Amino acid sequence: MQDARRTFQPRAIAAAIVALALAVGLAMSSTALSAKAKKYGYVSSALMLPVTNTEARDYGRDFNRDGARDNQLGQVFANLASQGLDMPGALDAAVADGDLLMLHSLKTPTFSKTKDASWQVLYADPAPAPDFSGSGSFTIDDSAPISSRLPAKIKNNKVSTGAGGIPVQLDLGSGLFALDLVAAKVFATCDKSSCSAGRINGGLRTNEIDLQLIPAFAELFSALVARDCPGPSPSSCVADSQGKTVQNLFDENDDLVVSADEVRENSLIQSLLAPDLDLEKANGQPGQDGENDALSFGIGFTAVKGTF
């Protein structure tokens, strides 16, 4: 028995040493990989709302795995664009004027292939005449919403993140407002100096639609009517103007003011903004319960190097 114990103990000790060495090696490897990860900052030089159904699909994501990308709100913007409403133009102006500056923070050890990357969406303070040359410097807006840092993987410069909450700020012509996307992801092709073919897509909960999106639509529509329909009746609307289009579509009582309730109760809007995603269970936890509870939305972006 004594010889057996003497034989067993050295083997056990050796095995323990090997196991410890492997654990230390893995930990050191992981630490070394994280230490090699560098931070790359970008600023969106363009944010793209879809103006066609094709663009809406391009910016979307296949949530239900039926082979088609989902972007129901993108389809709404495309539909409104077909009615002559230039919401994409207003968004372009907000970016160009420096009123809406979406920042992106990418941490990665390489752009060739890794699963040890991460991505975060932030916003900068307004900056007149923003520098989109790749040498611009920006200050993070501490009062603006930010996303959590999402895990990401990269292969051949193509970045894709895991799902999480991402706030998307928009300006449709009546000022900034934010939509909080759930189950959201970022996709882009990036190198050290820029990102192209970017898209952010996720779901909008029904209360987000009611409390944020519809009032933003109503404010914009009322501003267009006030501009193009001086009153006192709809007959004052400038022919073929955006205000006349909006007044015809949404001003149910012809008072030349489009209320949130008029937008909310509009049959076209109810159809277009009907939730198309089942992302949560009845208790609010991620999953499915057979009831659609969110509206799919995707937006495109391009970005250049920026310091912040």
Disulfide bonds with the S-S distance in Angstrom:
Cys190-Cys195 2.12
Cys229-Cys237 1.98
